[in-house]
């Protein structure tokens, strides 16, 4: 008796059962989870039984089949260029001073992306011009007078920086969306300064704008730990007793500490020195992730000599004591 049909039946049954097993994540995604969480990979992982395939193996419907959010965002490359020109002016003045070439004041023409350097002693202008043009090669000389030197951002640097700004914005958007847990996302450039974003299954446009559109800027500031500002302000204008705001030296210099961020900023508002700014540090709650037990003030210089655009890479490492 020919028994080959047993093997054929066994293969058909195995393929059928395997296909059903493979479709379990898709079934849970479309019929078990709420519609608004259909593309939430983390929520699907939690809902799936342990024997099921990974949530990443689900069948995903695109924007045309299940709807969602389609956004086009423009990168403000012009403002980014103006800010970059201002920062380079600060860096040039600092470099000239560090090399003992004298002191210069820098006037920024943001519209033309130009910097005008005016040395305190005009006799140092020759040395300053030679050094600045040699070190800061993203600028070219426009004109010079007896007591000033005007530089302008090179055209090729403008194009490169615009491209870098768009690429960096795309990288940030992708990372934020990945943390949000949205599957089948399409992020691509549109023209020279825009980014097109498709979020299948998402319906809350305001939430998407808040997540993607928030500007993030890494800045390095110099802390003024020699100033007596906090001490003087606290003694001259004591805070209300119920505010919980107190003086502290736990970081080795005078600072102000309080439980409420808004109240702390309001307390120092209007009294900060003209060339300084008050920033706050969140003292994290050890038991509740993302919560702050209190806030502590730092007096920093308003000028931003260094930003994240100057970093080529960043890595996390740990000391021999296991601390980051």
C-alpha positions as CSV (number, residue, x, y, z in Angstrom):
1,X,0.0,0.0,0.0
2,X,1.3,3.4,-1.0
3,X,1.9,5.4,2.2
4,X,3.6,8.5,0.7
5,X,0.4,10.5,1.4
6,X,1.3,10.2,5.1
7,X,4.5,12.2,4.5
8,X,2.7,14.8,2.4
9,X,0.0,15.2,5.0
10,X,2.6,15.5,7.8
11,X,4.4,18.2,5.8
12,X,1.2,20.1,5.1
13,X,0.2,19.9,8.8
14,X,3.6,21.1,9.9
15,X,3.6,24.1,7.5
16,X,0.0,24.9,8.5
17,X,0.8,24.8,12.3
18,X,4.0,26.8,11.7
19,X,2.2,29.5,9.8
20,X,-0.5,29.7,12.5
21,X,2.3,30.0,15.1
22,X,4.1,32.7,13.1
23,X,0.9,34.7,12.8
24,X,0.2,34.8,16.5
25,X,1.9,38.3,17.0
26,X,-0.2,39.6,14.1
27,X,-3.4,38.2,15.6
28,X,-2.7,39.8,19.0
29,X,-1.7,43.1,17.2
30,X,-4.9,43.4,15.2
31,X,-7.5,41.7,17.5
32,X,-6.3,41.8,21.1
33,X,-4.5,45.2,21.5
34,X,-6.4,48.5,21.3
35,X,-6.2,50.2,18.0
36,X,-4.0,53.0,19.3
37,X,-1.4,50.5,20.5
38,X,-1.4,48.4,17.4
39,X,2.1,49.5,16.4
40,X,3.5,49.6,20.0
41,X,6.1,46.9,20.0
42,X,6.6,47.0,23.8
43,X,2.9,46.7,24.5
44,X,2.7,43.7,22.1
45,X,5.6,42.0,23.7
46,X,3.9,42.2,27.1
47,X,0.6,40.9,25.7
48,X,2.1,37.9,23.8
49,X,2.3,34.5,25.5
50,X,5.8,33.2,26.2
51,X,5.7,30.5,23.5
52,X,4.8,33.0,20.7
53,X,7.3,34.5,18.2
54,X,8.8,37.9,18.8
55,X,6.6,41.0,18.4
56,X,8.9,42.2,15.7
57,X,7.7,39.3,13.5
58,X,4.2,40.7,13.3
59,X,2.7,41.7,9.9
60,X,2.7,45.4,9.6
61,X,0.2,47.5,7.7
62,X,1.6,50.6,6.0
63,X,0.2,54.1,6.2
64,X,-2.1,53.5,3.1
65,X,-3.8,50.5,4.7
66,X,-4.3,51.4,8.3
67,X,-4.0,55.2,8.3
68,X,-1.7,57.2,10.6
69,X,0.2,60.4,10.7
70,X,2.1,62.0,7.8
71,X,4.3,65.0,8.7
72,X,6.8,67.2,6.9
73,X,9.2,69.2,9.1
74,X,11.6,71.9,7.9
75,X,15.0,72.2,9.5
76,X,15.7,75.9,10.3
77,X,19.2,75.8,8.7
78,X,19.4,79.6,8.5
79,X,19.0,80.1,12.3
80,X,21.5,77.2,12.8
81,X,24.0,79.0,10.6
82,X,23.6,82.3,12.4
83,X,24.0,80.6,15.8
84,X,27.1,78.8,14.5
85,X,28.6,82.0,13.3
86,X,28.1,83.6,16.7
87,X,29.7,80.6,18.5
88,X,32.7,80.7,16.2
89,X,33.1,84.4,17.1
90,X,33.3,83.4,20.8
91,X,35.8,80.7,20.0
92,X,38.0,83.0,17.9
93,X,38.1,85.6,20.7
94,X,38.9,82.9,23.3
95,X,41.6,81.4,21.0
96,X,43.3,84.8,20.5
97,X,43.3,85.4,24.2
98,X,44.7,81.9,25.1
99,X,47.6,82.4,22.6
100,X,48.5,85.7,24.2
101,X,47.9,87.6,20.9
102,X,45.9,90.2,22.7
103,X,42.2,90.8,23.2
104,X,39.6,91.2,20.6
105,X,35.9,92.1,20.5
106,X,33.8,90.3,18.0
107,X,30.8,91.9,16.2
108,X,28.5,89.4,14.5
109,X,26.6,90.2,11.3
110,X,24.1,87.3,11.4
111,X,22.5,88.2,8.2
112,X,25.7,88.1,6.2
113,X,27.3,85.4,8.3
114,X,30.2,87.7,9.0
115,X,32.5,88.4,12.0
116,X,34.3,91.7,12.5
117,X,37.3,91.4,14.9
118,X,38.5,94.6,16.6
119,X,41.7,94.1,18.7
120,X,42.3,96.2,21.8
121,X,45.7,97.1,20.4
122,X,45.6,97.5,16.6
123,X,49.3,96.6,16.4
124,X,48.4,93.0,17.1
125,X,46.1,92.7,14.1
126,X,48.7,91.2,11.8
127,X,49.5,88.4,14.2
128,X,45.8,87.9,14.9
129,X,44.9,87.7,11.2
130,X,47.6,85.2,10.4
131,X,46.6,82.9,13.3
132,X,42.9,83.1,12.9
133,X,42.9,82.4,9.1
134,X,45.3,79.5,9.7
135,X,43.2,77.9,12.5
136,X,39.6,78.8,11.6
137,X,39.7,77.7,8.0
138,X,35.9,77.7,7.7
139,X,36.1,81.5,7.4
140,X,37.6,83.6,4.7
141,X,38.9,87.2,4.8
142,X,36.5,89.8,3.4
143,X,38.2,93.1,4.3
144,X,40.5,94.8,6.7
145,X,41.0,98.3,8.0
146,X,43.6,99.8,10.3
147,X,41.8,98.5,13.4
148,X,39.5,95.7,12.3
149,X,39.3,92.5,10.3
150,X,36.1,91.1,8.7
151,X,35.7,87.4,8.1
152,X,32.9,85.5,6.4
153,X,31.8,81.8,6.5
154,X,32.9,80.0,3.4
155,X,30.2,79.0,0.9
156,X,31.3,75.3,0.9
157,X,31.1,75.3,4.7
158,X,27.6,76.8,4.5
159,X,26.4,73.9,2.2
160,X,28.2,71.3,4.4
161,X,26.7,72.6,7.6
162,X,23.2,72.7,6.1
163,X,23.5,69.1,5.1
164,X,24.9,68.1,8.5
165,X,22.0,69.9,10.2
166,X,19.4,67.9,8.2
167,X,21.2,64.6,8.8
168,X,21.6,65.3,12.5
169,X,17.9,66.2,12.7
170,X,17.0,62.9,11.0
171,X,19.1,60.9,13.4
172,X,17.5,62.6,16.4
173,X,14.0,62.0,15.0
174,X,14.7,58.3,14.3
175,X,16.0,57.8,17.9
176,X,13.0,59.5,19.4
177,X,10.6,57.4,17.4
178,X,12.4,54.2,18.2
179,X,12.0,55.0,22.0
180,X,8.3,55.6,21.3
181,X,8.0,52.0,20.0
182,X,6.5,52.8,16.6
183,X,7.0,50.1,13.9
184,X,7.3,50.6,10.1
185,X,8.3,54.2,10.4
186,X,9.4,56.0,7.2
187,X,11.8,58.9,7.7
188,X,13.4,60.5,4.7
189,X,14.7,63.8,3.4
190,X,12.5,66.0,1.3
191,X,14.3,68.6,-0.8
192,X,17.3,70.3,0.8
193,X,16.0,71.3,4.2
194,X,12.9,69.2,5.0
195,X,12.2,65.8,6.5
196,X,9.2,63.6,5.7
197,X,7.9,61.3,8.5
198,X,5.2,58.6,8.2
199,X,3.8,57.0,11.4
200,X,1.4,54.2,10.5
201,X,-1.3,53.5,13.1
202,X,-0.7,56.7,15.1
203,X,-3.6,59.1,15.5
204,X,-2.5,61.7,18.1
205,X,-0.8,64.4,15.9
206,X,-0.2,66.7,18.9
207,X,1.7,64.0,20.7
208,X,3.8,63.3,17.6
209,X,4.6,66.9,17.2
210,X,5.7,67.2,20.8
211,X,7.9,64.1,20.6
212,X,9.5,64.9,17.3
213,X,9.5,68.7,17.2
214,X,11.1,69.5,20.5
215,X,14.5,71.0,20.0
216,X,17.5,69.4,21.7
217,X,20.8,71.2,22.0
218,X,23.9,70.0,23.8
219,X,25.8,72.9,25.3
220,X,28.9,73.1,27.4
221,X,28.9,76.1,29.8
222,X,31.6,77.3,32.3
223,X,30.3,77.3,35.9
224,X,31.1,80.4,37.9
225,X,31.9,78.8,41.3
226,X,33.7,81.9,42.6
227,X,30.8,84.2,42.6
228,X,29.0,85.2,45.8
229,X,25.8,85.9,43.9
230,X,23.7,83.2,45.5
231,X,24.9,84.0,49.0
232,X,24.3,87.7,48.6
233,X,20.9,87.2,47.1
234,X,19.8,84.8,49.8
235,X,20.9,87.2,52.6
236,X,19.4,90.3,51.0
237,X,16.1,88.6,49.8
238,X,15.3,85.7,52.1
239,X,12.8,83.3,50.5
240,X,9.4,82.5,52.2
241,X,9.8,79.9,54.9
242,X,7.1,77.7,53.3
243,X,9.0,77.6,50.0
244,X,11.6,75.1,51.2
245,X,14.4,77.1,49.5
246,X,17.7,76.9,51.4
247,X,21.3,77.8,51.0
248,X,23.7,74.9,50.5
249,X,27.4,74.2,49.9
250,X,27.2,70.5,49.2
251,X,29.0,71.0,45.9
252,X,31.8,72.9,47.5
253,X,30.5,76.4,46.7
254,X,27.4,78.5,47.6
255,X,24.2,77.4,45.8
256,X,20.5,77.6,46.4
257,X,18.3,74.5,46.7
258,X,14.6,73.9,46.6
259,X,11.8,71.3,46.1
260,X,10.0,73.3,43.3
261,X,11.6,74.1,40.0
262,X,9.3,77.0,39.1
263,X,9.5,78.6,42.5
264,X,13.3,78.4,42.5
265,X,13.6,80.1,39.1
266,X,11.1,82.7,40.1
267,X,13.1,83.4,43.3
268,X,16.3,84.3,41.3
269,X,14.5,86.0,38.4
270,X,15.6,89.5,37.7
271,X,18.6,89.5,40.0
272,X,21.1,87.4,38.0
273,X,24.2,89.3,36.8
274,X,24.0,90.5,33.1
275,X,26.6,88.1,31.8
276,X,25.4,85.1,33.8
277,X,22.5,82.6,33.7
278,X,21.0,80.3,36.3
279,X,20.6,76.6,35.4
280,X,19.1,73.9,37.6
281,X,20.1,70.4,38.3
282,X,17.5,67.7,39.2
283,X,18.4,65.7,42.3
284,X,16.9,62.4,41.3
285,X,14.5,60.4,43.4
286,X,16.2,57.1,44.2
287,X,12.9,55.2,44.2
288,X,10.9,56.8,41.5
289,X,12.6,56.9,38.0
290,X,12.3,60.3,36.3
291,X,11.2,62.2,39.4
292,X,13.2,64.9,41.2
293,X,13.5,65.1,45.0
294,X,14.8,68.7,44.7
295,X,16.6,71.2,42.4
296,X,19.9,72.9,42.9
297,X,21.2,76.1,41.1
298,X,24.3,76.7,39.1
299,X,25.6,80.1,38.0
300,X,27.0,79.7,34.5
301,X,28.4,82.0,31.8
302,X,25.8,83.1,29.2
303,X,28.2,82.5,26.3
304,X,28.3,79.0,24.9
305,X,31.8,78.3,23.7
306,X,31.1,74.7,22.8
307,X,28.1,72.7,21.5
308,X,27.3,69.2,20.5
309,X,28.1,70.0,16.8
310,X,31.8,69.9,17.8
311,X,31.6,66.3,19.0
312,X,32.6,63.6,16.5
313,X,31.5,60.7,18.7
314,X,30.4,59.8,22.3
315,X,30.7,56.6,24.2
316,X,29.6,55.4,27.6
317,X,32.2,53.9,29.9
318,X,32.4,52.9,33.6
319,X,35.1,53.4,36.2
320,X,36.7,50.7,38.2
321,X,34.0,51.4,40.8
322,X,31.2,50.7,38.4
323,X,30.3,54.4,38.1
324,X,29.5,56.0,34.7
